[in-house]
């Protein structure tokens, strides 16, 4: 009863005040008919409070978001299913779902006629131009009487996540380098680093099928050697994103960091559709959600786009290089850089040497502040360190810049070297070896 009285609306409090005033005036003026009117007006919110306090309602809510992973600027639909699991009817329901302000205004619904077994479906749309991970909910429910005198508030505790990924741009097909590596019962390594015999046989292990023993190799080595299982071959790519605060300019969705994240998302989708297994590395190191062995393009881009959706600027001044110490990761490296300094040159050189093929998009971050301050970006510094790099300005189309990067890569492939790097020494001929049959 106390909770019901605390839920009096402005109308309900006005009725109480009017009833008390009418009774006082009736006593002072000696008007018995006015007393009856005052008692009626005063009793109406009190009786309503008693009825709502004694009612027992059990509401259940099921909330679904479709899809839960949506690109920035694309809408998502939120479906709500409410049921009354109680035995007594309720009054009017006033529903309000809590959503972050970037997804739009809070949706409100008014539902009536709630009886035992009542069920109702409602839906609304949300849309965000800002990437990120957002929680939809909880929902607040206010039960009111038909006269609007009392409202009792309740709240559900459950929420549903919605991930808004960066905007992506379809990229044209360009020549891509990088080592093709395999995965099987051996550690992945490039096929060109050894002969077919080195790749397809290994030492005998307890439990191996004796039918897999390769006797010719066993006789030459002096111990039992077995054939390896047939290995699937795949190409790997490392996507590097420089998200240091000092490397970018601008604020909000118009900052160079947002442009870099959008470019990284576009490259990730493009590489996955090209058959690459992609991992994400930022200025603070490798992202743990990236998986090397995701063969399906959609399964591969999902975790990558989710990770890019929540990337924030870091205050680290130096680039983390712990991921470069792991062996066998080579392959293609595509980097999205902001502004780089002299202290970054050793790291850039090390990254280039670690990669089988190093390609970079360097943002002209000063142009994000003012077009007059454009300096051309950091592509010359990257080119001096052996990278194949192009600049990206605020008004440049990403697909056109990607096409330019492909033309520079094709030109360097025809010339047989890398920009800023000495020509590779001639490879000595490998003596012929007997093939395994």
C-alpha positions as CSV (number, residue, x, y, z in Angstrom):
1,X,0.0,0.0,0.0
2,X,2.8,2.4,0.8
3,X,4.4,1.7,-2.6
4,X,1.1,2.3,-4.3
5,X,0.7,5.7,-2.6
6,X,4.3,6.6,-3.5
7,X,3.3,5.9,-7.2
8,X,0.6,8.6,-7.2
9,X,0.8,10.6,-10.5
10,X,0.2,14.4,-10.7
11,X,-3.4,13.7,-11.5
12,X,-3.7,11.4,-8.5
13,X,-2.2,14.0,-6.1
14,X,-4.5,16.6,-7.6
15,X,-7.5,14.4,-6.8
16,X,-6.3,14.0,-3.2
17,X,-5.8,17.7,-2.8
18,X,-9.2,18.4,-4.4
19,X,-11.0,15.9,-2.2
20,X,-9.4,17.2,1.0
21,X,-10.1,20.8,0.0
22,X,-13.8,20.0,-0.9
23,X,-14.3,18.3,2.5
24,X,-12.8,21.3,4.4
25,X,-14.9,23.8,2.5
26,X,-18.0,21.7,3.1
27,X,-17.4,21.7,6.8
28,X,-16.7,25.4,6.9
29,X,-19.7,26.3,4.7
30,X,-22.0,23.6,6.1
31,X,-22.7,22.0,2.7
32,X,-23.3,18.3,3.1
33,X,-23.6,17.7,-0.6
34,X,-20.1,19.1,-1.1
35,X,-18.9,16.7,1.6
36,X,-20.1,13.8,-0.4
37,X,-18.3,15.1,-3.5
38,X,-15.1,15.6,-1.6
39,X,-15.3,12.1,-0.1
40,X,-15.9,10.6,-3.6
41,X,-12.9,12.5,-5.1
42,X,-10.7,11.6,-2.2
43,X,-11.6,7.9,-2.2
44,X,-11.0,7.4,-5.9
45,X,-7.1,7.4,-5.8
46,X,-7.1,5.6,-2.4
47,X,-9.3,2.7,-3.7
48,X,-7.2,2.5,-6.8
49,X,-4.0,2.3,-4.7
50,X,-5.6,-0.6,-2.7
51,X,-6.5,-2.5,-5.8
52,X,-3.1,-2.1,-7.4
53,X,-1.3,-3.0,-4.2
54,X,-3.3,-6.2,-3.9
55,X,-2.8,-7.3,-7.5
56,X,-0.1,-9.7,-8.3
57,X,1.3,-9.6,-11.8
58,X,4.1,-11.6,-13.3
59,X,5.4,-10.3,-16.5
60,X,8.0,-12.1,-18.7
61,X,10.1,-10.4,-21.4
62,X,12.1,-11.9,-24.3
63,X,14.3,-9.5,-26.2
64,X,16.1,-10.4,-29.5
65,X,18.2,-8.2,-31.7
66,X,18.5,-9.0,-35.4
67,X,21.3,-8.9,-36.5
68,X,23.6,-8.6,-33.4
69,X,26.5,-7.6,-35.7
70,X,25.6,-4.7,-38.0
71,X,27.7,-2.2,-39.9
72,X,27.7,1.5,-39.0
73,X,24.8,3.3,-40.6
74,X,22.7,0.1,-41.0
75,X,19.6,-0.5,-38.9
76,X,19.0,-3.4,-36.6
77,X,15.6,-4.6,-35.3
78,X,14.7,-5.2,-31.7
79,X,11.8,-7.6,-31.1
80,X,10.1,-7.7,-27.7
81,X,7.7,-10.4,-26.5
82,X,5.9,-9.8,-23.3
83,X,3.6,-12.3,-21.5
84,X,1.5,-12.1,-18.4
85,X,2.2,-15.2,-16.4
86,X,0.0,-14.1,-13.5
87,X,-3.7,-15.1,-12.9
88,X,-5.1,-11.6,-12.3
89,X,-5.6,-8.9,-15.0
90,X,-3.5,-5.8,-14.9
91,X,-4.0,-2.2,-15.9
92,X,-2.3,-0.3,-18.6
93,X,1.4,-1.0,-19.2
94,X,3.8,1.8,-20.0
95,X,7.0,0.4,-21.4
96,X,10.3,2.2,-21.9
97,X,13.4,0.4,-23.2
98,X,16.8,1.9,-22.4
99,X,19.1,2.3,-25.3
100,X,22.3,4.3,-25.7
101,X,21.7,7.8,-27.1
102,X,23.8,7.0,-30.2
103,X,21.2,4.4,-31.2
104,X,18.3,6.8,-31.1
105,X,15.6,7.9,-28.8
106,X,14.2,5.6,-26.1
107,X,11.2,3.7,-27.5
108,X,8.0,3.9,-25.4
109,X,4.9,1.7,-25.7
110,X,1.5,1.8,-24.1
111,X,-0.3,-1.6,-23.9
112,X,-3.7,-2.3,-22.4
113,X,-6.1,-5.2,-21.9
114,X,-3.7,-7.3,-20.0
115,X,-5.4,-10.5,-18.7
116,X,-4.3,-14.0,-17.8
117,X,-2.3,-15.6,-20.6
118,X,-1.9,-12.3,-22.4
119,X,0.9,-12.0,-24.9
120,X,2.1,-9.2,-27.1
121,X,4.8,-8.6,-29.7
122,X,6.3,-5.2,-30.3
123,X,9.4,-4.2,-32.3
124,X,11.5,-1.1,-33.1
125,X,14.6,-0.2,-35.0
126,X,17.9,1.1,-33.8
127,X,20.7,2.6,-35.9
128,X,24.1,4.0,-35.1
129,X,26.6,6.0,-37.2
130,X,29.3,5.3,-34.5
131,X,31.0,1.9,-34.2
132,X,31.2,0.2,-30.8
133,X,29.6,-2.4,-28.6
134,X,26.3,-1.2,-27.0
135,X,23.9,-2.8,-24.5
136,X,20.2,-2.6,-25.2
137,X,18.1,-2.6,-22.0
138,X,17.0,-3.0,-19.3
139,X,13.4,-2.3,-19.8
140,X,11.3,-0.4,-17.3
141,X,7.6,-1.1,-16.9
142,X,5.1,1.1,-15.3
143,X,1.7,-0.3,-14.5
144,X,-1.1,2.3,-14.3
145,X,-4.8,2.3,-13.7
146,X,-7.3,3.3,-16.4
147,X,-7.8,6.8,-14.7
148,X,-4.0,7.6,-14.7
149,X,-4.0,8.2,-11.0
150,X,-1.2,5.7,-9.9
151,X,1.8,4.2,-11.7
152,X,3.9,1.4,-10.2
153,X,7.4,1.0,-11.6
154,X,9.2,-2.3,-12.3
155,X,12.4,-3.0,-14.2
156,X,13.8,-6.1,-16.0
157,X,17.5,-6.7,-15.5
158,X,18.5,-8.4,-18.8
159,X,20.3,-6.7,-21.6
160,X,21.2,-7.7,-25.1
161,X,24.5,-6.6,-26.8
162,X,24.6,-5.0,-30.2
163,X,28.0,-4.6,-32.0
164,X,28.2,-1.9,-34.6
165,X,31.2,-2.6,-36.9
166,X,33.1,0.1,-38.9
167,X,32.0,1.0,-42.3
168,X,33.6,-1.0,-45.1
169,X,34.3,-0.3,-48.7
170,X,34.5,-3.0,-51.4
171,X,38.1,-3.1,-52.6
172,X,39.3,-4.1,-56.1
173,X,41.5,-7.2,-56.6
174,X,45.2,-6.3,-56.7
175,X,48.4,-8.5,-56.8
176,X,49.2,-9.6,-53.2
177,X,52.4,-11.2,-52.1
178,X,53.0,-13.3,-49.0
179,X,54.0,-16.9,-48.3
180,X,51.6,-19.7,-48.6
181,X,51.8,-21.8,-45.5
182,X,50.4,-25.1,-44.5
183,X,48.9,-26.5,-41.3
184,X,48.9,-30.2,-40.4
185,X,50.8,-32.3,-38.0
186,X,53.8,-30.1,-38.4
187,X,54.3,-26.4,-37.6
188,X,53.3,-24.2,-40.5
189,X,56.2,-23.2,-42.7
190,X,56.7,-22.1,-46.3
191,X,56.9,-24.9,-48.8
192,X,59.7,-23.2,-50.7
193,X,62.1,-23.4,-47.8
194,X,62.8,-27.1,-48.3
195,X,62.3,-30.0,-50.6
196,X,59.1,-32.0,-50.9
197,X,60.7,-34.8,-48.9
198,X,61.4,-32.5,-45.9
199,X,57.8,-31.5,-45.9
200,X,56.1,-34.8,-46.3
201,X,57.9,-37.1,-43.9
202,X,58.6,-36.9,-40.2
203,X,59.9,-39.1,-37.3
204,X,58.0,-42.2,-36.3
205,X,55.8,-41.7,-33.2
206,X,54.3,-44.4,-31.0
207,X,50.9,-45.3,-32.3
208,X,51.6,-44.4,-36.0
209,X,50.3,-46.8,-38.6
210,X,53.2,-48.9,-39.9
211,X,51.8,-48.7,-43.4
212,X,52.8,-45.0,-43.3
213,X,56.5,-45.8,-42.8
214,X,58.7,-44.6,-45.6
215,X,61.5,-47.2,-45.8
216,X,63.7,-45.3,-48.2
217,X,63.9,-42.3,-46.0
218,X,64.2,-44.5,-42.9
219,X,67.3,-46.2,-44.4
220,X,69.0,-43.0,-45.2
221,X,68.3,-41.2,-41.9
222,X,68.9,-44.3,-39.7
223,X,65.5,-44.2,-37.9
224,X,61.9,-44.8,-38.7
225,X,60.3,-42.1,-40.8
226,X,56.6,-41.9,-41.7
227,X,54.6,-40.0,-44.3
228,X,52.9,-36.9,-43.0
229,X,49.1,-36.5,-43.3
230,X,48.1,-34.5,-46.4
231,X,48.1,-30.9,-45.3
232,X,45.7,-28.1,-46.3
233,X,47.5,-25.1,-47.7
234,X,46.4,-21.6,-46.9
235,X,47.7,-18.0,-47.0
236,X,48.2,-15.9,-43.9
237,X,48.0,-12.1,-43.6
238,X,48.7,-9.8,-40.6
239,X,46.6,-6.7,-40.4
240,X,48.4,-4.0,-38.4
241,X,46.5,-1.0,-37.1
242,X,48.4,1.9,-35.5
243,X,45.9,3.2,-32.9
244,X,48.3,5.4,-30.9
245,X,46.8,8.7,-29.8
246,X,50.0,10.5,-30.8
247,X,49.7,9.1,-34.4
248,X,46.3,10.6,-35.2
249,X,44.5,13.9,-35.4
250,X,40.9,15.1,-35.1
251,X,38.1,14.1,-32.8
252,X,35.0,11.9,-33.0
253,X,33.8,10.2,-36.2
254,X,35.8,12.8,-38.3
255,X,39.2,11.8,-36.8
256,X,41.9,10.1,-38.7
257,X,41.7,7.2,-36.2
258,X,38.1,6.4,-37.4
259,X,39.3,6.6,-41.0
260,X,42.1,4.1,-40.1
261,X,39.7,1.7,-38.4
262,X,37.4,1.8,-41.4
263,X,40.3,1.2,-43.8
264,X,41.5,-1.7,-41.7
265,X,38.0,-3.3,-41.6
266,X,37.7,-3.0,-45.4
267,X,41.1,-4.6,-45.9
268,X,40.2,-7.4,-43.4
269,X,37.0,-8.2,-45.4
270,X,38.9,-8.1,-48.7
271,X,41.7,-10.4,-47.6
272,X,39.3,-12.9,-46.1
273,X,37.3,-13.1,-49.3
274,X,40.6,-13.6,-51.1
275,X,41.3,-16.7,-49.0
276,X,43.7,-15.3,-46.5
277,X,43.6,-16.2,-42.8
278,X,43.8,-12.8,-41.1
279,X,44.9,-11.8,-37.6
280,X,44.7,-8.3,-36.1
281,X,47.6,-6.6,-34.5
282,X,47.4,-3.1,-32.9
283,X,49.9,-0.8,-31.3
284,X,49.5,-2.7,-28.1
285,X,50.1,-6.2,-29.6
286,X,48.2,-9.0,-31.1
287,X,44.4,-9.2,-30.6
288,X,43.6,-12.5,-28.8
289,X,40.3,-12.8,-30.7
290,X,42.0,-13.2,-34.1
291,X,42.3,-16.8,-35.3
292,X,44.9,-18.0,-37.8
293,X,43.0,-21.1,-38.9
294,X,39.5,-19.7,-39.7
295,X,38.9,-21.1,-43.2
296,X,35.5,-19.6,-43.8
297,X,35.4,-15.9,-44.8
298,X,32.4,-15.0,-42.6
299,X,33.8,-16.8,-39.6
300,X,37.1,-15.0,-40.1
301,X,35.8,-11.5,-40.5
302,X,33.3,-11.7,-37.6
303,X,35.9,-11.7,-34.7
304,X,38.0,-9.2,-36.7
305,X,35.2,-6.8,-37.2
306,X,34.1,-7.1,-33.6
307,X,37.6,-6.4,-32.4
308,X,37.8,-3.3,-34.7
309,X,34.4,-2.1,-33.5
310,X,35.8,-1.6,-30.0
311,X,39.3,-0.4,-30.8
312,X,40.2,2.8,-28.9
313,X,43.1,5.2,-29.1
314,X,45.9,4.1,-26.8
315,X,48.4,6.4,-25.0
316,X,51.3,4.1,-25.7
317,X,54.1,6.0,-27.3
318,X,55.9,3.0,-28.8
319,X,54.7,0.2,-31.0
320,X,54.6,-3.2,-29.3
321,X,56.8,-5.8,-31.0
322,X,56.2,-8.9,-28.9
323,X,54.2,-10.4,-31.8
324,X,57.3,-10.3,-34.0
325,X,59.2,-12.7,-31.9
326,X,56.9,-15.6,-32.8
327,X,58.4,-17.9,-35.4
328,X,56.6,-18.9,-38.6
329,X,54.2,-15.9,-38.8
330,X,55.7,-14.2,-41.9
331,X,53.4,-14.0,-44.9
332,X,51.6,-10.9,-46.0
333,X,51.5,-7.8,-43.7
334,X,49.1,-4.9,-44.5
335,X,49.5,-2.0,-42.1
336,X,47.4,1.1,-41.6
337,X,49.7,3.8,-40.2
338,X,49.1,7.3,-38.8
339,X,52.0,9.6,-38.2
340,X,55.3,7.8,-37.6
341,X,58.4,9.4,-36.0
342,X,62.1,8.7,-36.0
343,X,61.8,6.4,-33.0
344,X,59.4,4.1,-35.0
345,X,62.0,3.5,-37.8
346,X,63.7,0.5,-36.2
347,X,60.3,-1.1,-35.6
348,X,59.1,-0.4,-39.1
349,X,62.3,-2.0,-40.5
350,X,61.9,-5.0,-38.3
351,X,58.2,-5.5,-39.3
352,X,59.2,-5.3,-43.0
353,X,61.9,-7.9,-42.5
354,X,59.6,-10.1,-40.6
355,X,56.9,-10.1,-43.4
356,X,57.0,-12.0,-46.6
357,X,55.5,-9.0,-48.3
358,X,54.9,-5.6,-46.5
359,X,52.2,-3.2,-47.8
360,X,51.1,-0.1,-46.0
361,X,48.5,2.7,-46.2
362,X,49.8,5.9,-44.5
363,X,47.2,8.4,-43.4
364,X,48.1,12.1,-44.0
365,X,46.9,12.9,-40.5
366,X,47.7,16.6,-40.7
367,X,45.1,16.9,-43.5
368,X,42.4,15.8,-41.1
369,X,43.0,19.1,-39.2
370,X,43.3,21.4,-42.2
371,X,43.8,20.6,-45.9
372,X,46.4,23.4,-46.0
373,X,48.6,21.4,-43.5
374,X,48.8,18.3,-45.7
375,X,52.4,16.9,-45.7
376,X,51.8,13.8,-47.8
377,X,51.8,11.4,-44.9
378,X,54.5,9.0,-43.8
379,X,54.7,6.9,-47.0
380,X,58.2,8.2,-47.9
381,X,59.5,7.0,-44.6
382,X,57.9,3.6,-45.0
383,X,59.2,3.3,-48.6
384,X,62.7,3.9,-47.4
385,X,62.3,1.0,-45.0
386,X,61.3,-1.4,-47.8
387,X,57.5,-1.0,-47.5
388,X,55.2,-0.7,-50.5
389,X,53.2,2.3,-49.2
390,X,50.7,4.9,-50.5
391,X,49.1,7.9,-48.8
392,X,45.5,8.4,-47.8
393,X,43.9,11.8,-47.4
394,X,40.5,12.7,-46.1
395,X,38.9,13.2,-49.5
396,X,40.6,10.2,-51.2
397,X,38.6,7.1,-52.0
398,X,39.9,4.0,-50.3
399,X,39.3,1.8,-53.3
400,X,41.3,4.1,-55.4
401,X,44.2,4.2,-52.9
402,X,44.1,0.4,-52.7
403,X,44.2,0.2,-56.5
404,X,47.3,2.6,-56.5
405,X,48.9,0.3,-53.9
406,X,48.3,-2.7,-56.2
407,X,49.9,-0.8,-59.1
408,X,53.0,0.0,-57.1
409,X,53.2,-3.7,-56.0
410,X,52.9,-4.9,-59.5
411,X,55.6,-2.5,-60.7
412,X,58.0,-3.6,-57.9
413,X,57.3,-7.3,-58.7
414,X,58.2,-6.7,-62.4
415,X,61.4,-4.8,-61.4
416,X,62.3,-7.7,-59.1
417,X,63.0,-5.7,-55.9
418,X,61.5,-3.6,-53.2
419,X,61.6,0.1,-52.9
420,X,64.3,1.3,-50.6
421,X,65.8,-2.1,-50.3
422,X,69.0,-3.5,-51.9
423,X,68.5,-6.1,-54.6
424,X,68.2,-9.7,-53.4
425,X,71.3,-11.9,-53.9
426,X,71.0,-14.7,-56.4
427,X,69.6,-17.9,-55.1
428,X,72.0,-20.8,-55.4
429,X,70.7,-23.7,-57.3
430,X,69.3,-26.6,-55.3
431,X,70.7,-30.0,-56.2
432,X,68.1,-32.4,-57.4
433,X,66.8,-34.9,-54.8
434,X,64.8,-38.0,-55.2
435,X,61.1,-37.6,-55.0
436,X,58.9,-39.6,-52.7
437,X,56.4,-41.8,-54.4
